[in-house]
């Protein structure tokens, strides 16, 4: 099987594991295959943009999302280092509104996280030089972008801060002042 999809605590968010072929020369995997991906997520997905970030240990990016009509789904993977990757349901009509799921993505485990529209996304770099690649289904639209507080007690994300940032996470100014879920502009 070329791609294994496992539901997370949030059934719409999937952990994807590609089939990796290893021998004495090294390894090979398909990092992207439209047919296999669409079958794994159960719908046809069109990606329009690829993003690449580099973060030092302790950098926390997020939690970010875009509102309709510019909502983004993301396919996230780490190609160097390790990150704790998180999705939060920001769909007010959802039975899982305000719940989160988190997984470790790394260059070594080669896992990918599928985060559909309607979820905020964030990551905490667990190693210096962590490089994250993610595909998006909509272009970046500054007027539609929103952030959610990374430390919102109502959401209660258990970030592995002791492993990454003993003095607390390194945040952008935007992320440092993001609103709590109760005050955030969310999906209907």
C-alpha positions in Angstrom: 0.0 0.0 0.0 1.6 3.3 -1.1 -0.1 5.5 1.6 -1.7 4.6 4.9 -4.2 7.0 6.4 -5.0 6.9 10.2 -7.7 9.1 11.7 -6.6 11.2 14.7 -8.7 12.2 17.7 -10.3 14.6 15.2 -11.7 12.2 12.6 -11.3 14.7 9.7 -7.6 15.2 10.5 -5.5 12.3 9.2 -2.0 11.1 9.9 -0.5 9.8 6.6 2.3 7.4 6.4 4.0 6.9 3.0 5.4 3.5 2.0 9.2 3.8 2.3 11.5 1.4 0.5 14.9 1.0 2.2 17.9 -1.0 1.2 21.7 -0.7 1.5 21.8 2.4 -0.8 19.3 4.4 1.3 15.6 4.9 0.8 12.9 5.9 -1.6 9.3 7.1 -1.1 6.7 9.0 -3.1 6.2 12.2 -1.1 3.2 13.1 -3.2 0.8 11.2 -5.4 -2.5 12.8 -6.3 -4.4 9.5 -6.9 -3.2 7.9 -3.6 -3.8 11.1 -1.6 -7.3 11.7 -2.9 -8.1 8.0 -2.1 -6.7 8.4 1.4 -8.7 11.6 2.2 -11.9 10.5 0.4 -12.1 13.5 -2.0 -10.4 15.3 -4.8 -8.0 17.9 -3.5 -6.3 20.6 -5.5 -3.2 22.2 -4.0 -2.2 25.7 -5.2 0.8 26.7 -3.0 3.7 25.0 -1.3 5.3 26.7 1.8 8.6 25.9 3.4 9.6 27.2 6.9 12.8 26.8 8.9 12.6 27.1 12.7 15.0 26.9 15.5 14.2 24.8 18.6 11.5 26.3 20.7 9.8 28.3 17.9 6.1 28.0 18.0 4.2 28.9 14.8 0.4 29.3 15.0 -2.3 28.6 15.5 -3.2 29.9 12.0 -6.2 29.5 9.7 -8.0 31.4 6.9 -11.7 32.1 6.8 -14.0 31.4 3.8 -14.0 32.0 1.0 -10.2 31.6 1.3 -10.2 28.7 3.8 -7.1 26.5 3.4 -6.5 22.8 3.9 -2.9 21.8 4.5 -0.8 18.8 4.0 2.2 19.1 6.4 5.5 17.3 6.7 8.9 17.8 8.3 11.9 17.2 6.0 14.6 18.1 8.6 14.5 17.9 12.3 11.3 17.3 14.4 8.1 19.3 15.2 5.0 18.8 17.3 2.3 19.6 14.8 -1.2 20.5 16.0 -4.7 21.0 14.5 -7.6 22.7 16.4 -11.2 22.4 15.2 -12.5 26.0 14.7 -15.9 25.1 13.2 -18.5 26.3 15.7 -21.1 23.8 14.2 -18.8 20.8 14.7 -19.2 18.2 17.5 -15.4 18.6 18.0 -15.3 22.4 18.1 -12.4 23.6 20.2 -10.8 20.1 20.4 -7.2 19.5 19.3 -4.9 16.8 18.1 -1.1 16.7 18.0 1.5 14.5 16.5 5.2 14.5 16.1 6.4 14.9 12.5 10.0 14.3 11.7 12.4 13.7 8.9 13.0 10.3 10.4 9.3 9.1 10.6 8.3 10.8 7.3 4.7 11.1 8.5 2.4 13.8 7.1 -0.6 15.5 8.6 -3.7 16.3 6.6 -5.5 19.3 8.1 -8.8 20.1 6.3 -10.4 23.5 6.0 -11.9 24.6 9.3 -8.9 23.8 11.5 -6.3 26.0 12.9 -2.7 24.8 12.5 0.4 25.2 14.6 3.7 23.6 15.2 6.5 23.7 17.8 10.0 23.0 16.5 11.7 20.4 18.7 15.2 20.7 17.1 17.3 23.5 15.7 17.0 23.8 11.9 13.6 22.1 11.7 12.3 22.4 8.2 8.5 22.1 7.5 6.9 21.8 4.0 3.2 22.2 3.6 0.9 22.3 0.6 -2.2 24.5 0.8 -5.5 24.4 -1.1 -5.9 28.2 -1.2 -3.4 31.0 -1.7 -2.4 33.2 1.2 -5.0 36.0 1.8 -3.9 38.5 4.5 -7.5 39.8 5.0 -8.8 36.2 5.6 -6.0 35.1 8.0 -6.7 34.6 11.6 -4.8 33.3 14.6 -5.8 31.5 17.8 -3.9 31.7 21.1 -1.4 28.9 21.4 -2.0 28.7 25.1 -5.8 29.0 25.3 -6.8 27.2 28.5 -10.2 26.3 26.9 -8.4 24.4 24.1 -5.8 23.0 26.5 -3.0 21.9 24.0 -0.3 19.9 25.8 2.7 21.3 24.0 6.0 19.5 24.8 7.6 22.7 26.0 10.0 21.0 28.4 11.5 19.3 25.4 11.7 22.3 23.2 11.7 25.5 25.1 12.6 25.6 28.8 12.0 29.4 28.9 8.8 29.3 26.9 8.2 29.3 23.2 9.5 31.8 20.7 6.5 33.5 19.2 5.9 36.1 16.4 4.3 39.3 17.6 1.0 38.2 15.8 1.0 34.9 17.6 1.8 36.4 21.0 -1.4 38.5 20.9 -3.7 36.0 19.2 -7.2 35.8 20.7 -8.6 33.0 22.8 -11.1 30.6 21.1 -14.0 32.4 22.9 -13.1 35.7 21.2 -11.8 34.3 17.8 -13.6 34.7 14.5 -14.3 31.1 13.6 -16.1 29.1 10.9 -19.9 28.8 11.2 
